[in-house]
């Protein structure tokens, strides 16, 4: 009889654990948000998708004015300790990168491999699959990389060809590789996948020097890129997705709660982010 109490106690513990987790997720989950300037030069918005076969849930996006005073880009640099062991990076959570690098916003970056068991842990050795450029240092050149890159004046470039040219790599101060340019001249490629999953995307308007970042909870590549096009993006592509998808807002954000907007519980090899002044600093 005494031993028979354990199964019921275990059921209670599991139930309470599940309830606590559900309450945490419910409290932490964001809500739709009209566009708002959260840092100087950075506008954030959040939309709730109408449920279709191409997705549902929330889409978070930011628009960054690369001409705004104080705006700086961040791309994960090569890690010397990882290089010494034949790798390139050590896995890190996006929120930890935002905190340590004092970023206004960051998303996960390229696809990667690691020496991890399961689950992946922060500090595990990793390599990026696509090309990455951090402060003029090129990680490597992968033949299937489409590269979003920025020169010393933060002018953005995203050519619909691969791999990046030698000239592009010489001029690039920062760059992040992706899986195909699905948005060109404001139009989404008709063959873009309509299969929903957690997705991360980047896009630009080169003429206006605007950068767009987006993460969707459950959305197709076509719909995510269309969402960015509707907000002014001209050229764009997807980064790593699925369990890697994440977006984190830094401390001192104006008008919204800082922290994880989505994902961020899986450490990744590279992150792409922006530093910016607080809104109050520019008043």
Secondary structure, DSSP 8 states (H G I E B T S, - for coil): -TTTHHHHHHHHHHHHHHHHHHHHHHHH----EEEEEEETTEEEEEEEEEEETTEEEEEEEEEEETTSTT-EEEE----HHHHTTT-SEE-B-HHHHHHHHT-SEEEE-S-EEES--SS--TT-EEEESS-EEETTEE----TT-EEEEE-TT--EEE-SSSS--HHHHHH-SEEEEES-EEEETTEE-TT-----EEEEEEEEETTTTEEEEEEEEEE-HHHHHHHHHHTT--EEEE-S-GGG-EEEE-TT-SSS--EEEEE--S-BS-EEEEE---TGGG-
